Every structure is written in C-alpha cells, then in structure tokens.
C-alpha cells in the first residue's frame, strides 16, 4: 500500500511518499509528519464529507494533506 503526504507550503507544494512494505520510507514519512506538526501545520485525511483532521501519523492512509493554519479576523 502506498501513501502520499501533500505539503502545501509558502514556497510551493511538495510530496512525501511511502510504501508500507518499505520500513525506511515509512519511518521517514513518520518523522516528516511529526516535524510538520511541531511547526504548527495541520494534517487532514480526505474523505467523503470533506476530510478528517489527524494528529497522529496514519501509515495506512492513502493521502494526507498538510496546510498552515489560517488566521482570521474582523
């Protein structure tokens, strides 16, 4: 099973992929996930109702989307 993280950043978008059969690639994706969380980014798994925010790495997810929090105001 392959998974992909799409990281939407200020300098463009990037991706990280992993294969559950490849322990090294999965571990790299896990480390990337927690590094992005530490930076304050938000992770979502797309779904039929728009998606679900996740706080822990899900290696079985086919797709994880990363976004920066949006600051709003009046």
N, C-alpha and C positions, 0 to 999 in steps of 0.2 A: 504494500500500500504506500502510495506516495502522498506527501503533504507539501503544501506551499504556504509560506507567510509572505504577504504583500505589505511592504512597509511604505506608507505614504509620507514622504518627508518634504522638508523645505527645499531641498536641492534635487528633487525628483523622486521617483519611486524605485524601489529595489525589491528583490525577492530572495528568499532563502527556501531551499527545498530539502526534503529529507525522505528517506525510504526506511520504513520500519525494519527492513531486513539489514540495514546498514547502521550498526550501533554508533559508529563515529559521527555520521551525518545527523542522526537523531540527537546525539548529545550536543553537537554544535548548534542545532536548531533550539534545543532546550536552553542552552547558555544564552543564545541571542534573545530568546523570549524574555528571560529574566533580566537581561541587561536593558531591554527596551522598557520593561515595567519599571525598573529603577529610574529611568529617565522621565517617567510620568506618562508614557504613552498608554493608549487604551487598545485592548485586543478584543476582536469580535469574531465569532464563527458565524458566517452567513447561514440563514435558514429561511424557511418559507414565510415566516412572519417578520422578516427583516434581519434578524440575527440575534445572537445572544452574546453579551459581554462575558469574557472569561478572565480569570485572574491567575489561573494555573495552566501550564503547558499541557496541551492535549495532543499527544503524538498521533492519535488515531484520527485527528481532524484532517479533512482533505484540504481545507483552506482556512487560514487565519488572516484577518485584515487588521492592520495597525493604523491608528490615527492619533493625532495630537488632540488633546482636549481643546474645545472651543470656548473661548472666554466671551461672555456676552455682557450686555449692559443696556442701560436705557439711553 
